[in-house]
Amino acid sequence: MRPFALAAVAALFCFDVRASETENLRGLRTFLLVVEPPSAAAIKCGFTKTWLTARVAPVVSKAGLSLVEPENSPDGHIEVYVTVLPDCSASAAIEVSTLARIEKSGRQAMVTVWRAGGVGGKDGTARNFDGLAKALASEWRSVNQ
């Protein structure tokens, strides 16, 4: 991860991202955005599917990642997750997965090739998702532009 993106995310909340995953984003151009349906507790705290989509989609689109519908055979999936505690603090994650061939069997499977996530307080959750989306955008640009 580039130092400026890492610092931006680190300033927002506790996170996890593996720099070795950046190269896995090379060549992936089109993505299906998959927002996991939030739990009733998450919705009560304001984390609706629409809210989650609005936090991630504009950031990655602006960076040049193309969001497409499933019928357009995307190169990968950007998956967005949120889990909340009773006080509405949230665990946030963004994962990128793509279809890969298993060498031994020759079969294909969806595998996670990039992940960032962390935990933040209720007041910083919007910034948390913005930071995660910006980290993905920065990492993707570093190997695709």
C-alpha positions as CSV (number, residue, x, y, z in Angstrom):
1,M,0.0,0.0,0.0
2,R,1.3,3.5,-0.8
3,P,2.4,5.3,2.4
4,F,-0.1,8.2,1.9
5,A,-3.1,5.9,1.5
6,L,-2.0,3.8,4.5
7,A,-1.6,6.9,6.6
8,A,-5.0,8.1,5.6
9,V,-6.7,4.9,6.6
10,A,-4.6,4.5,9.8
11,A,-5.7,7.9,11.0
12,L,-9.3,6.9,10.7
13,F,-9.5,3.6,12.5
14,C,-7.8,0.3,13.4
15,F,-7.4,-1.6,10.1
16,D,-5.9,-4.7,8.4
17,V,-4.5,-4.8,4.9
18,R,-1.7,-6.8,3.4
19,A,0.5,-4.9,1.1
20,S,1.4,-8.2,-0.8
21,E,-2.1,-8.3,-2.1
22,T,-1.7,-5.2,-4.3
23,E,-0.3,-7.1,-7.2
24,N,-3.4,-9.3,-7.2
25,L,-5.4,-6.3,-8.5
26,R,-3.3,-6.1,-11.7
27,G,-5.4,-6.5,-14.9
28,L,-8.8,-6.4,-13.1
29,R,-10.8,-3.6,-14.8
30,T,-14.5,-4.3,-14.3
31,F,-16.2,-5.1,-11.0
32,L,-19.6,-6.0,-9.6
33,L,-20.3,-4.1,-6.4
34,V,-21.8,-6.6,-3.9
35,V,-23.1,-5.0,-0.7
36,E,-24.0,-7.7,1.8
37,P,-27.4,-7.1,3.2
38,P,-27.0,-5.4,6.6
39,S,-28.5,-6.9,9.7
40,A,-31.5,-5.4,11.5
41,A,-29.1,-4.0,14.1
42,A,-26.9,-2.4,11.4
43,I,-30.0,-0.9,9.7
44,K,-31.2,0.5,13.1
45,C,-27.8,2.2,13.4
46,G,-28.2,3.8,9.9
47,F,-26.1,1.3,7.9
48,T,-28.5,0.6,5.1
49,K,-27.5,-1.0,1.8
50,T,-28.0,2.3,0.1
51,W,-25.8,4.1,2.6
52,L,-23.0,1.5,2.2
53,T,-23.2,1.7,-1.6
54,A,-23.0,5.5,-1.5
55,R,-19.9,5.3,0.7
56,V,-17.9,3.0,-1.7
57,A,-19.2,3.3,-5.3
58,P,-18.3,6.9,-6.0
59,V,-14.8,6.6,-4.6
60,V,-13.9,3.5,-6.6
61,S,-15.6,4.8,-9.8
62,K,-13.7,8.1,-9.6
63,A,-10.5,6.1,-9.4
64,G,-11.2,4.4,-12.7
65,L,-12.5,1.0,-11.5
66,S,-15.5,0.2,-13.7
67,L,-18.6,-0.9,-11.9
68,V,-20.8,-3.2,-14.1
69,E,-23.9,-5.4,-13.8
70,P,-23.5,-9.2,-13.5
71,E,-24.5,-9.8,-17.2
72,N,-21.4,-7.9,-18.3
73,S,-19.0,-10.6,-17.0
74,P,-17.0,-8.5,-14.5
75,D,-13.4,-9.4,-13.8
76,G,-14.0,-9.3,-10.1
77,H,-16.3,-8.5,-7.2
78,I,-15.9,-5.7,-4.7
79,E,-17.7,-6.9,-1.6
80,V,-18.7,-4.6,1.2
81,Y,-19.5,-5.8,4.8
82,V,-20.5,-4.2,8.0
83,T,-21.1,-5.7,11.5
84,V,-22.3,-3.6,14.3
85,L,-22.2,-3.7,18.1
86,P,-25.1,-2.5,20.3
87,D,-23.4,0.9,20.7
88,C,-23.4,1.2,16.8
89,S,-19.6,1.0,16.5
90,A,-18.9,-1.0,13.4
91,S,-16.5,-3.5,11.9
92,A,-16.1,-2.6,8.2
93,A,-14.5,-4.6,5.4
94,I,-14.0,-4.3,1.7
95,E,-12.8,-7.4,-0.2
96,V,-12.0,-8.0,-3.9
97,S,-12.5,-11.4,-5.3
98,T,-12.0,-12.9,-8.7
99,L,-12.3,-16.2,-10.5
100,A,-9.2,-18.3,-10.3
101,R,-8.2,-21.7,-11.6
102,I,-7.2,-24.3,-9.1
103,E,-4.0,-25.9,-10.5
104,K,-4.4,-29.4,-9.2
105,S,-8.1,-29.9,-10.2
106,G,-8.4,-27.5,-13.0
107,R,-11.7,-26.2,-11.4
108,Q,-12.4,-22.6,-10.9
109,A,-13.3,-20.8,-7.7
110,M,-13.9,-17.3,-6.5
111,V,-11.0,-16.3,-4.3
112,T,-10.4,-13.1,-2.2
113,V,-7.3,-11.3,-3.7
114,W,-7.4,-8.1,-1.7
115,R,-8.9,-7.1,1.7
116,A,-9.0,-4.2,4.0
117,G,-11.0,-3.8,7.1
118,G,-11.2,-2.5,10.6
119,V,-13.2,-1.3,13.6
120,G,-14.3,2.2,14.3
121,G,-16.7,4.1,16.5
122,K,-20.1,5.1,15.4
123,D,-19.1,8.7,14.6
124,G,-16.3,7.7,12.3
125,T,-18.0,4.9,10.3
126,A,-18.5,7.0,7.2
127,R,-14.9,8.1,7.2
128,N,-13.9,4.4,7.8
129,F,-15.7,3.3,4.6
130,D,-14.3,6.3,2.7
131,G,-10.8,5.4,3.9
132,L,-11.2,1.7,2.9
133,A,-12.5,2.7,-0.5
134,K,-9.7,5.2,-1.0
135,A,-7.2,2.5,0.0
136,L,-8.6,0.1,-2.6
137,A,-8.6,2.8,-5.3
138,S,-5.0,3.8,-4.5
139,E,-3.8,0.2,-4.6
140,W,-5.6,-0.5,-7.8
141,R,-4.2,2.6,-9.5
142,S,-0.7,1.7,-8.4
143,V,-0.7,-1.5,-10.6
144,N,-3.2,-0.6,-13.3
145,Q,-2.2,2.9,-14.5
